[in-house]
Amino acid sequence: MKKAPIPKRNPVGKFGGYGGVDRKRPKIKNPDGSFSTEETVTVPIGDKWVNLPSIIEGKRPPKKVSAEEWAVKQYKKGKNKPTGVFKTLEEAVFWAKQRTDALGSILKKK
């Protein structure tokens, strides 16, 4: 099967998602001393690959629930929005990484 080429420009907008960057999102401390404001999972929904935040309202998923399951459940409840919707898994993962790098650069300047 031929791999789809990664687009030169993000088809869903700046920083790989809808709505740009929420600078007011709470910071969650990581065990290594760094912080996260967003962690994203890539899941199939219908015939698309969707990047969804798994930190919702400043909270990570409960320990007994996978990040993917938590993110999809919260999406269906309307509590989180996709950061990108793509035709292929490769595109979704590529743009999730681009968004991570962009968010890190922007939020470090805060």
N, C-alpha and C positions, 0 to 999 in steps of 0.2 A: 504494500500500500504506500502510495506517495505521500510524503509529509507536506502539510500545508505551509506555505511560507509565512513567517511572522511579518505582520504589516509594519511599514516604516513609521506610520503614525497611528496612535491609539484611536480606534474607531469609536470609542465611547467617551472621549473627552480627556482633558488634562488630568494627570495623576491617576489614570486608569479607572476612573469611575464617575459615578453620578454625584453631583453636588460638591466636588472638590474636597477641601480639607477642613475638618471641624477642629479649629484650634482650641476650643473649650472642652474638648473631650478629656475626661479624667486620665491621669497617668497611673498605671499600675506597675509597681516595682517588681522586677524579676529577681530570681535568686542570685544572679551574677552582679547585681547592683545597677544594671541598666533599667530602662523603663519601656513599657509598651502602652500605646493608646489604641492600637488596633492590631488584631491578629486575624488573618483571613484564611478561610478554607475554600477549596474549589470543589464544587459538587455538580453532578448532572441534574438538571431540572428540565423535563421535557426533552427536546432535541438540542438543547444548549448547555454550555458549561458556564456556571455562575460563580463568581467570587463573592463570598459573603463574609462580613465581619463575624467573628466568634466572641469578641468582647462586646457585650451589650449592656448599656446603661452602667458602664464602669465595672462590670463583673465578668469573670471568665466562666466557662461552663461548669456546672456541678461535677465533682470528681467521678461520679458514677455514669456520666453521660459523655459520649464522644463530642468533640468540637463540631464535627460535621452534623451530627444529629441535633445538637443544641442550636446551631446556626440556622438550619432548615426549619426547625420548629418555631424559632423566634421570627423568621422571615414570614412564615405562614400566618403568624399572629400580627404581622405588621410592625414588629419592633425593631427590625433592621432592614436596611436597603442594600441591594447589590452594589458592589463597587465596580462591577463589570459583568457583561454578558457576552459570550463568545461562541463561535461555531465549533472551535476545537479546544481540546484540553491543552494543547501546546500554547495556543494564543492566551488562554486564561492564565496559565502559570507564568508565561512571559510577562504579562501585564501586571500580575500580582506582585512579581519581584520588582518591576519598575515602580509601582506605587509605594512599596516598602522603602525603596531607596529615596524616593521623593519625599515621603513623609518624614523619614529620618533627618534629611537635610533641612527641611522646613521647621520641624519642631525643635531641633537643636538650637536654632536661632532665636527661639522664643524667649 
